[in-house]
Amino acid sequence: MFDISWLKVFNIGSQSFSFMGHAEYISSVELDYDTGTIEAWILAQPQLVWDVGNLFKSPGWLHMGVELQYWSNKLGVSGQHEFRPEFLVVWRMQ
């Protein structure tokens, strides 16, 4: 198993953005009693997020962005792949 996560905050003009995410690799596993194999998989979930609260002079409470989910051999099932963009809204109650 190998797992990595990242976060990079940056500004464009007066607006704040972040690029963050997570990626993992899980190696294959032979099951007991000759019942088969759980295939190795890769899961990656990068996000690009805008701090919308900054528009209202109150940063950190509302974020919007996109996430891309890539999953090869989803949950160890050979040939089961997923590639899906998702819209993201995060509301942090303070």
C-alpha positions in Angstrom: 0.0 0.0 0.0 1.2 3.5 -0.9 -0.8 6.6 0.0 -0.1 10.3 -0.6 -2.1 13.5 -0.1 -1.3 17.1 -1.0 -2.5 20.7 -0.5 -1.3 23.8 -2.3 -3.1 27.1 -1.6 -2.6 30.0 -4.1 -4.1 33.3 -5.0 -5.3 34.8 -8.3 -5.8 38.5 -7.7 -7.7 38.8 -4.5 -9.3 35.3 -4.7 -8.0 32.3 -2.9 -7.9 28.8 -4.4 -6.5 25.4 -3.3 -5.4 22.3 -5.2 -5.6 19.3 -2.9 -6.1 15.6 -3.2 -5.4 12.1 -2.3 -4.0 9.1 -4.2 -3.4 5.5 -3.2 -2.1 2.2 -4.6 -3.1 -1.1 -3.1 -1.2 -4.2 -4.3 -3.0 -7.4 -5.3 -3.8 -10.1 -2.8 -4.2 -13.9 -3.3 -7.1 -15.1 -1.4 -7.0 -18.3 0.8 -8.5 -21.6 -0.4 -7.8 -20.9 -4.1 -10.9 -18.6 -4.3 -9.1 -16.0 -6.5 -7.3 -12.7 -6.4 -8.1 -9.2 -5.3 -6.4 -7.1 -8.1 -4.2 -4.1 -7.4 -6.0 -0.8 -7.6 -5.2 2.9 -8.0 -7.5 5.6 -6.6 -6.9 9.3 -7.2 -9.1 12.2 -6.1 -7.6 15.6 -7.0 -9.7 18.7 -6.2 -9.5 22.4 -7.4 -11.4 24.6 -4.9 -12.3 28.3 -4.7 -12.9 30.1 -1.4 -16.2 31.7 -2.2 -16.4 33.2 1.3 -13.5 35.4 0.4 -15.8 37.4 -1.9 -17.9 38.4 1.2 -14.8 39.3 3.2 -15.3 36.2 5.4 -12.9 33.6 4.1 -13.0 29.9 5.0 -16.7 29.2 5.4 -17.8 28.4 1.8 -15.9 26.6 -0.9 -16.8 25.5 -4.4 -14.9 23.5 -6.9 -14.5 20.3 -8.9 -13.1 16.9 -8.0 -12.0 14.2 -10.4 -12.3 10.6 -9.2 -10.2 8.1 -11.0 -10.3 4.5 -9.9 -8.6 1.6 -11.7 -9.8 -1.9 -10.7 -12.3 -0.5 -8.3 -12.2 -2.4 -4.9 -9.9 -4.9 -6.5 -12.3 -6.0 -9.3 -10.3 -6.5 -12.5 -11.6 -4.3 -15.3 -13.9 -2.2 -13.1 -12.8 1.3 -13.8 -14.3 4.7 -12.8 -13.5 8.2 -14.2 -15.9 10.7 -12.9 -15.8 14.5 -12.5 -17.9 15.8 -9.5 -19.0 19.3 -8.4 -18.0 20.1 -4.9 -19.6 22.5 -2.3 -18.2 22.7 1.2 -20.0 24.8 3.9 -18.0 25.0 7.1 -20.3 25.9 10.0 -18.3 28.1 12.5 
